[in-house]
């Protein structure tokens, strides 16, 4: 794709005009509680204000960007679109991006669909005018979201992640097989699980592993050591990693496993979350950074599944790009498989149009050329707000 051809990826729309009933304004920190309440009512959630503030206002990349549709007469918030600022390394330089996280409309407001469209388009124009070069992305996109997003906002699928998994316990399998006697599955799995794990392929590695509570300065060096191997990759310094995985409030706890060589030099890490989907206790890998070194990835996956199995998890899952080093590492394990129980994660991406979408420099177009082509990306589900 020639740099100038990327113009076709830039949507064309305008900032919504105020009316005598509705005004469109930029969201501020003072709007936090009202925006969070609107989100909870729109989606039937109980997200805490502390979680909202962590996600948007404590992000090391900078303050979020949001547009509000507000009722002129009452001041009531009718709809809002908000994004988290993201730092990315694109073409070996720092480039700002925007994670499109949520758009909420008051379920009791008339014209919710129109308001939704207006605040989303207003976001796209205003954030680019404010920051210059901005592109937006988001994961876990449904068919309907992709269909509407393409028509209204120019969204395109840039990356698809295929979920691979290890089975860590036989309990669920035995429950299905035993039928009326499924109550015995727990007892039998305590006998069967150690035998199953004895057959696990053990990654041959001289690396040593350490579980950590926080990311230290050595992770800054690791980030800088590997980032030039990719045309598009999101920030992974210690400050960003601690914000994303350690300082998050609420119920989620992330486990961090570091891999070091014989000299003690950090070679990679894996981060996963242990949680329940209502049926099983799961371990979901949200980040694994090794510069694409397959032997390191293989060793980290092997260690992560053994740690997760000891915690009582039924599966360990990691959604990866096809033909990536991460998928090649999975293929080395006889016990690994593409998960039949999880869906492909589709990541959408679009340049933000601004008021003058086609008046950009060639350098800007070269950046946009890189980011709209998902083959350039290194991406894991932790780069998005997947499960937060």
C-alpha positions in Angstrom: 0.0 0.0 0.0 1.4 3.4 -1.0 1.4 5.9 1.8 -1.2 8.1 0.1 -3.5 5.2 -0.5 -4.3 5.2 3.2 -6.7 8.1 2.6 -9.4 5.6 1.7 -9.2 4.3 5.3 -10.0 7.7 6.8 -13.8 8.2 7.3 -15.4 11.4 6.5 -17.9 12.9 9.0 -18.4 16.1 11.0 -18.6 17.1 14.6 -22.3 17.1 15.6 -24.1 20.4 15.8 -25.7 21.6 19.0 -29.4 22.0 19.0 -31.8 23.9 21.3 -32.2 20.6 23.3 -28.8 18.9 23.1 -25.2 20.2 23.4 -21.9 18.3 22.7 -19.0 19.0 25.0 -15.7 17.5 26.0 -15.8 15.3 29.1 -13.7 16.3 32.1 -12.6 14.5 35.3 -15.5 16.3 37.1 -17.9 14.3 34.9 -16.4 11.0 36.1 -19.2 9.9 38.5 -22.0 10.8 36.1 -20.3 9.0 33.2 -19.7 5.9 35.3 -23.3 5.9 36.4 -24.5 6.2 32.8 -22.3 3.3 31.9 -23.7 1.2 34.7 -27.3 2.0 33.8 -26.8 1.4 30.1 -25.1 -2.0 30.5 -26.5 -3.3 33.7 -23.1 -3.2 35.4 -21.8 -2.3 38.9 -18.5 -0.8 38.0 -17.0 1.2 40.8 -15.9 4.8 40.4 -12.4 3.8 41.5 -12.2 1.4 38.6 -13.4 4.1 36.2 -10.8 6.5 37.5 -8.0 3.9 37.3 -8.9 3.0 33.7 -9.2 6.5 32.3 -7.6 9.1 34.5 -4.7 7.2 36.0 -3.3 5.8 32.7 0.4 6.8 32.3 -0.2 7.6 28.6 -2.2 10.7 29.6 -5.7 11.9 30.2 -8.6 10.2 28.4 -10.6 11.8 25.7 -14.4 11.9 25.7 -17.4 13.6 24.2 -20.7 14.2 26.0 -24.2 14.7 24.7 -25.9 16.8 27.4 -29.5 17.9 27.7 -29.5 21.7 27.6 -32.4 22.3 29.9 -31.6 19.8 32.7 -27.9 19.2 32.2 -28.6 15.4 32.1 -26.0 13.3 30.3 -27.7 11.5 27.4 -24.7 9.8 25.8 -21.0 9.7 26.0 -18.0 8.2 24.0 -14.7 7.8 25.8 -11.3 6.5 24.9 -8.1 5.7 26.8 -4.9 7.2 25.5 -2.3 4.7 24.3 1.3 5.0 23.5 2.5 3.0 20.6 5.8 2.3 18.9 5.2 2.7 15.2 7.9 2.7 12.5 10.5 3.0 15.4 9.0 6.2 16.8 6.5 7.0 19.6 3.0 7.7 18.2 -0.2 8.3 20.1 -3.2 6.1 19.7 -6.6 5.8 21.3 -8.3 2.7 22.7 -12.1 3.1 22.0 -13.5 1.7 25.2 -17.1 2.5 25.7 -20.0 4.5 24.3 -23.0 4.7 26.6 -26.5 6.1 25.9 -29.2 6.7 28.6 -31.6 3.8 28.1 -34.5 6.2 28.9 -33.4 8.9 26.4 -35.2 9.3 23.1 -33.1 8.9 20.0 -30.4 6.8 21.7 -29.1 5.4 18.4 -28.7 8.9 16.9 -27.0 10.1 20.1 -24.7 7.1 20.0 -23.7 7.9 16.4 -23.2 11.6 17.2 -20.9 11.2 20.1 -18.8 8.5 18.3 -18.4 10.7 15.3 -17.8 13.8 17.5 -15.1 11.8 19.3 -13.4 11.0 16.0 -13.2 14.6 14.8 -12.4 16.2 18.2 -9.7 13.9 19.3 -7.7 14.3 16.0 -8.1 18.1 16.1 -6.9 18.0 19.7 -3.9 15.7 19.3 -3.0 15.8 15.6 -2.4 12.3 14.5 -4.7 9.8 16.2 -5.9 6.3 15.3 -8.3 4.2 17.2 -8.7 0.5 17.9 -10.7 -1.9 20.0 -11.0 -5.6 20.6 -13.7 -8.3 21.2 -15.8 -6.8 18.4 -19.1 -8.5 17.6 -20.6 -9.0 14.2 -23.1 -6.2 14.8 -20.5 -3.8 16.1 -18.3 -4.4 13.1 -21.2 -4.0 10.7 -22.4 -0.7 12.3 -18.9 0.5 12.9 -17.9 0.1 9.3 -20.9 1.9 8.0 -20.9 4.8 10.6 -17.2 5.2 11.6 -15.1 3.4 9.0 -14.0 0.6 11.3 -12.1 -2.3 9.7 -10.9 -5.5 11.2 -7.1 -5.2 11.5 -6.1 -8.2 13.6 -7.7 -11.6 14.4 -6.6 -13.6 17.4 -7.1 -17.3 17.5 -7.7 -18.8 21.0 -5.4 -21.7 21.9 -5.7 -23.6 25.1 -4.2 -26.3 27.4 -6.6 -28.5 29.4 -5.4 -28.4 32.9 -7.9 -30.7 34.7 -10.0 -33.7 33.7 -12.9 -32.7 36.0 -15.1 -31.1 33.3 -14.4 -33.9 30.9 -15.3 -36.6 33.5 -18.5 -34.7 34.4 -19.7 -34.9 30.8 -18.7 -38.6 30.5 -20.2 -39.8 33.8 -23.7 -38.4 33.2 -25.8 -39.3 36.2 -22.7 -40.2 38.2 -21.1 -36.8 37.5 -20.9 -36.1 41.2 -17.9 -38.5 41.4 -15.9 -36.4 38.8 -14.2 -34.3 41.5 -12.9 -37.4 43.3 -11.8 -39.1 40.1 -10.1 -36.0 38.7 -7.9 -35.8 41.8 -6.5 -39.2 40.8 -6.5 -38.6 37.0 -5.0 -35.0 36.9 -1.5 -35.9 38.2 -1.3 -38.8 35.7 -2.4 -36.4 32.9 0.2 -33.9 33.9 3.0 -36.5 34.0 2.5 -36.8 30.2 2.9 -33.1 29.6 5.7 -32.1 27.3 8.3 -30.2 29.3 9.9 -27.3 27.5 13.7 -27.8 27.3 15.2 -24.6 28.6 18.0 -23.3 30.8 15.9 -20.4 31.8 14.9 -19.9 35.5 11.6 -18.4 36.5 10.4 -16.1 39.2 6.9 -15.0 40.1 6.8 -11.2 40.8 4.4 -8.8 42.5 5.4 -5.8 40.5 7.4 -4.8 37.4 10.8 -3.2 38.1 13.3 -1.1 36.1 14.6 -4.1 34.2 11.3 -4.3 32.3 12.1 -0.9 30.8 15.2 -2.3 29.2 13.4 -5.4 28.0 10.8 -3.2 26.4 13.4 -1.1 24.6 15.4 -4.2 23.6 12.6 -5.8 21.6 10.3 -3.1 20.4 12.1 -2.4 17.1 11.3 -6.0 16.0 7.8 -4.8 15.3 6.4 -2.0 13.1 3.4 -1.5 15.5 3.5 -2.4 19.2 1.9 -0.9 22.3 4.0 0.4 25.2 5.3 -2.1 27.7 7.5 -0.2 30.1 7.3 -0.9 33.8 5.1 2.1 34.6 2.5 1.0 32.0 2.6 -2.7 33.0 2.2 -1.8 36.7 -0.8 0.4 35.9 -2.4 -2.3 33.6 -1.9 -5.4 35.7 -0.9 -4.5 39.3 -2.6 -1.3 40.3 -6.0 -2.2 38.9 -8.6 -2.0 41.6 -11.3 -4.6 42.3 -11.6 -8.3 42.1 -9.0 -9.2 39.4 -5.5 -10.4 40.3 -2.9 -10.9 37.7 0.1 -13.3 38.0 3.5 -12.2 36.6 6.1 -14.7 35.7 9.6 -13.6 34.6 12.2 -15.7 32.7 15.9 -15.0 33.2 19.0 -16.6 31.6 21.9 -18.2 33.5 23.4 -14.7 34.1 20.1 -13.4 35.6 19.3 -11.2 32.6 15.5 -10.8 31.9 14.5 -12.6 28.7 10.8 -12.3 28.8 7.6 -12.5 30.9 4.0 -13.7 30.9 1.0 -12.2 32.6 -2.2 -14.1 33.1 -5.5 -13.8 35.0 -7.2 -16.6 36.9 -11.0 -16.1 37.0 -14.3 -17.9 36.5 -16.5 -17.7 33.5 -19.4 -19.3 35.5 -18.5 -22.8 34.4 -14.8 -23.2 34.9 -11.9 -21.6 36.6 -9.8 -20.2 33.8 -6.3 -18.8 33.3 -6.3 -16.2 30.5 -2.9 -15.0 29.2 -3.1 -11.2 28.6 0.5 -10.5 27.8 3.6 -12.4 26.8 6.7 -10.4 25.8 9.8 -12.1 24.5 10.7 -10.4 21.2 9.3 -13.4 19.4 11.9 -15.8 20.7 10.0 -19.1 20.4 12.0 -21.0 23.0 11.3 -18.4 25.6 7.6 -18.3 24.7 7.4 -22.1 24.9 9.1 -22.1 28.3 6.9 -19.4 29.7 3.7 -21.1 28.5 4.8 -24.4 30.0 5.5 -22.7 33.4 2.2 -20.7 33.3 0.1 -23.8 32.8 1.8 -25.6 35.6 1.3 -22.6 38.0 -2.4 -22.3 36.9 -3.0 -26.1 37.3 -1.8 -25.9 40.9 -4.3 -23.0 41.4 -7.2 -25.2 40.3 -7.7 -23.8 36.8 -9.4 -26.0 34.3 -7.9 -24.4 31.2 -5.2 -22.0 30.2 -6.0 -19.9 27.1 -4.1 -17.4 25.0 -5.5 -15.8 21.9 -2.7 -15.3 19.4 -2.2 -14.2 15.8 -2.0 -17.0 13.2 1.5 -17.9 12.1 3.0 -15.8 14.9 5.9 -17.0 17.1 3.3 -17.4 19.9 1.2 -19.8 17.8 4.4 -21.7 16.7 5.2 -22.2 20.3 1.8 -23.7 21.0 2.2 -26.0 18.1 5.2 -27.6 19.9 3.0 -28.9 22.6 1.1 -32.2 21.9 -1.5 -31.2 24.5 -2.3 -27.7 23.0 -5.3 -27.2 20.8 -7.4 -24.4 19.3 -10.1 -23.8 21.9 -13.5 -25.1 20.9 -15.0 -23.0 23.7 -13.7 -19.5 23.0 -14.3 -17.2 20.0 -11.9 -15.4 17.7 -11.0 -12.0 19.0 -11.4 -9.4 16.2 -9.6 -6.1 16.7 -10.9 -3.1 14.8 -8.8 -0.1 13.8 -9.5 3.2 12.0 -7.7 6.5 11.6 -9.6 9.4 13.2 -10.8 11.9 10.6 -10.5 15.3 12.3 -12.1 18.3 10.7 -9.8 18.1 7.6 -9.2 14.3 7.2 -7.1 14.5 4.0 -4.8 17.4 4.9 -2.0 15.4 6.5 1.8 15.1 6.0 3.4 12.2 4.2 4.9 11.2 7.6 1.4 10.9 9.1 0.3 8.8 6.2 3.2 6.5 6.7 2.1 6.0 10.3 -1.5 5.4 9.3 -0.3 3.0 6.6 1.4 0.9 9.2 -1.4 0.8 11.7 -4.2 -0.1 9.4 -2.3 -3.2 8.3 -2.7 -5.7 11.1 0.1 -7.8 9.8 2.5 -5.2 11.3 1.1 -5.5 14.8 2.3 -7.3 17.9 -0.8 -7.4 20.0 -2.2 -9.3 23.0 -5.5 -9.1 24.7 -4.0 -7.1 27.5 -3.4 -4.2 25.0 -7.2 -3.7 24.9 -9.5 -3.4 27.9 -10.5 -7.1 27.6 -12.0 -8.0 31.0 -10.1 -4.9 32.3 
